[in-house]
């Protein structure tokens, strides 16, 4: 079950990050006006590796409903921030509609940092959100390992 959470979170992070650098299209995230009685998830995003992030890095924090099983997740709230040279920890504030969070659903909080449309850090684990109340959730990001591309081995004497 834990691997399903991780896979779902990575899928959400990759999908969100792919759209984050598209300046010609508006982000499809729901627009939520902040009111005094609206719940908010806030917290800090830490990066486990101690490296300086480049100025073009983009942080995306997403609250999504993964109740649909292996199908696509529904984005409840999302915040995309260009980091412009800022370094971790990054603080976020994510207002959301309480009606979108139910105790029977599987609502998850995730985050990712991308650079040039490529995810370079992703949440170490997805944080479940079980209450529609205001709360604090800190996230830790880890580097996404490079995936080696297999190279065909050519035997000697083969053209």
Residue pairs with C-beta under 8 A, 6 or more apart in sequence:
2 125
4 70
5 66
5 108
5 125
5 126
5 128
6 125
6 126
8 66
8 73
8 108
8 126
9 108
9 110
9 122
9 123
9 125
9 126
10 122
11 73
12 62
12 64
12 66
12 73
12 75
12 108
12 110
13 60
13 62
13 110
13 111
13 112
13 119
13 122
13 123
14 112
14 119
16 60
16 62
16 75
16 78
16 80
16 112
17 58
17 60
17 112
17 114
17 117
17 118
17 119
18 117
19 25
19 27
19 28
20 27
20 58
20 60
20 80
20 114
20 117
21 58
21 114
21 116
21 117
27 78
27 80
28 75
29 75
29 77
29 78
29 79
29 80
30 75
30 76
30 77
30 78
30 97
32 38
32 77
32 95
32 96
32 97
33 95
34 40
34 95
38 95
38 96
38 97
38 98
39 95
39 96
39 98
39 101
39 132
39 133
39 134
39 135
40 93
40 94
40 95
40 96
40 134
41 63
41 77
41 93
41 94
41 96
41 109
41 129
41 134
41 135
41 136
41 137
42 91
42 92
42 93
42 94
42 134
42 136
42 137
43 91
43 92
43 136
43 137
43 138
43 139
44 89
44 90
44 91
44 92
44 138
44 139
45 59
45 61
45 88
45 89
45 90
45 91
45 92
45 111
45 138
45 139
45 140
45 141
46 88
46 89
46 138
46 139
46 140
46 141
47 53
47 88
47 89
47 113
47 121
47 140
47 141
48 124
48 140
48 141
48 142
48 143
49 121
49 142
49 143
52 87
53 83
53 85
53 86
53 87
53 88
53 113
53 115
54 115
55 83
55 84
55 85
56 82
56 115
56 116
57 82
57 83
57 113
57 114
57 115
57 120
58 80
58 81
58 82
58 83
58 113
58 114
58 115
59 80
59 81
59 83
59 90
59 92
59 111
59 112
59 113
60 78
60 79
60 80
60 81
60 111
60 112
60 113
60 114
61 78
61 79
61 81
61 92
61 94
61 109
61 110
61 111
61 139
62 75
62 77
62 78
62 109
62 110
62 111
63 75
63 76
63 77
63 78
63 94
63 96
63 107
63 108
63 109
63 129
64 73
64 74
64 75
64 76
64 107
64 108
64 110
65 73
65 74
65 76
65 100
65 101
65 105
65 106
65 107
65 108
66 73
66 106
66 107
66 108
67 104
67 105
67 106
67 107
68 74
73 108
76 96
76 97
76 100
76 101
76 107
77 94
77 95
77 96
77 97
77 100
78 94
79 92
79 93
79 94
81 90
81 92
83 90
83 113
92 111
98 132
98 133
99 132
100 107
100 132
101 107
101 129
101 130
101 131
101 132
102 132
103 130
103 131
106 128
107 128
107 129
107 130
108 126
108 127
108 128
108 129
109 126
109 127
109 128
109 129
109 137
109 139
110 122
110 123
110 126
110 127
110 139
111 122
111 123
111 139
111 141
112 119
112 121
112 122
112 123
112 141
113 119
113 120
113 121
113 122
113 141
114 120
119 144
120 143
120 144
121 141
121 142
121 143
121 144
122 141
122 142
122 144
123 139
123 140
123 141
123 142
124 139
124 140
124 141
124 142
125 140
127 137
127 139
129 135
129 137
